[in-house]
């Protein structure tokens, strides 16, 4: 009898079996939809680490040095530049079994080496397939010698405010961190130091440095957005690039190595309070110019029209309008809702590639420059009075050496770059005169 009592006491003192041993992974009260979505998508989430080689001239002064003292003492110290490697961390998600990875452009910007670590701890060097700064999307590829786990591509069409979403990434280097929240808002626009982004998904799921490039998932574990941490002032909110836009950018980068933006043929301006009172609407953009022989002409658009919606979605600024149009691919159609004579009417526009034959006219309009080949360089032949080029002092006979950091040696390169930059606000112009080269940021003319 004493032996039986002792055994009973021993049983009571022994700790209960761990939850896993009791089959907690199949417990319906704990194994919810979030758990299943994370298990489904996590193997496709990767850590992206980059290395950038930076050169900096030696200086006896603590960084940042005073430019005056650096200039004064430069002859007394070793002028040879020092090279060092700068590293950064981000996230990415595998979208195709061949090793195609989506991430943010700012994650891999200026990287000399890109290293990817999978959830199963396999490591690979990645190749940059292409990147687009305007959408903050980059495409990488790794060769793993076999099929890799992938995330299921969903759609950002129909995303609902209030629905549950899941973010997975590597915030602050903490690999495969999962956060949850809801969709807080849609069609958010925000401005960074260099550009304005539109149509973001806003969420209260934590998105911190290191999350950039990782997936935003719906409750089914399908990809609905690419997380980005470009907005440094965000506290308790995060933003994601809609997957439909990311998919289109990826398609162009893989097929062409660049994003091909469709041509509509419109120059628009924001509504001022005076214009809003005149047209009777506080939303939309005003058509300031319709380019000749453009899709907009064929669709019946005219100067003075107010475009209030694109594909049924309200428009509030020029940046928002242009990004809504650029969300389409070449050959697709966009529906523009116009406010004309006090009534709204829909016009369907077929979007086409920008005609290369119009590139010279575009350069004259945006920059005020006419150039021609001279040997293995481009020479400025004409400068429009009052144009952006004229205002910075460009003269006939100068050499046009580059646009937006890309060197120019032929008219073909010049025309391709002008077409690519037609939606930009400003461009870095590299001009040669005699033995000197000047690099100046030039605002582009509009309308």
DAMO-V10574 format. One line per field, one symbol per residue. ss: DSSP state (H for helix, E for strand, - for the rest). phi: phi as a letter, one per 40 degrees, with the letter a starting at -180 (. if undefined). psi: psi as a letter, one per 30 degrees, with the letter a starting at -180 (. if undefined). A space follows every 50 residues. Layout:
ss: ???
phi: ???
psi: ???
This chain:
ss: -HHHHHHHHHHHH------HHH-HHH------HHHHHHHHHHHHEEEEEE EEEEEEE---------HHHHHHHHHH----EEEEEEEEEEEEEEEE---E EEE-HHHH----EEEEE-----EEE-EEEEEE----EEEEE--------- -EE----------EEEEEE-HHH---EEEEEEEEEEEEEEE----EEEEE EEE-----------EEE----EEEEEEE---------EEEEEHHHHHHHH HHHHHH------E--EEEEE--HHHHHHH-----EEEEEE----HHHH-- -----EEEEE--EE---HHHHHHHHH------EEEEEEEE--EEEEEEEE -E---HHHHHHHHHHH--EEEEEE--EEEEEEE----HHHH-------EE EEE--EE---HHHHHHHHHH-----EEEEEEEE--EEEEEEEE----
phi: .ccccccccccccccccdddccgccbcccbccccdccccccddccbcbbb bbcbbaccacbcccccdcccccbdccbcccccbabbbababaacbaccgc bcaccccbdgccabbbbcccgcbacbbcciabccbgbbbbabbbgicbcb ccccaccgdbchccbbbbabcfgccfcbbbabccabfcbabccbabbbgc cbacccbbdhcdgccbbcccgccbabcabcccccbgbbbbcdcccccccc dccccbgaccccbbgbbbbcccdccccccgabbhbcccabccfcdccccg cadgcbcbabfgbcbbacccccccccccccgcbbbbcbcbfgbcacbcbc cbccccccccccccccbgbbbacagbbbbcbabcdgcdccccgcbcgcbc cabfgccbbacccccccccccccccaacbbbbagcbbbbbcbcccbg
psi: eeeeeeeeeeeffkllkleefghffgjffeiaeeeeeeeefeffklkjkl kkkkkkkkkfkkkklkeeeeeegeffljfkkkklkkllkallkkfkfggk kkakefegkgkfkkkkklfggkklkkkjelkjeefhklklkljfglklkl lkjbkfkgkkkflklkkkaikggjkhkkllaljellhkklkafflkklhl kklgkkjlkffkflkklaffgkkfljkkhfjffkjglllkkkfeeeeeee eeeeefglkjklkehkklllkleeeeeefgkflllkjfkjkkhleeeffg llkfkkjfkjhgkkkfleeeeeeeeffllkflkkjkjkjkhglkkkkkkj klkkkffgeeeeeeeefhkkllkjbglkkkfkkkkfleeefggklkflkj flkhfkkkfleeeeeeeeeegfglelkjkjkkjbglkkjkkkkkkk.
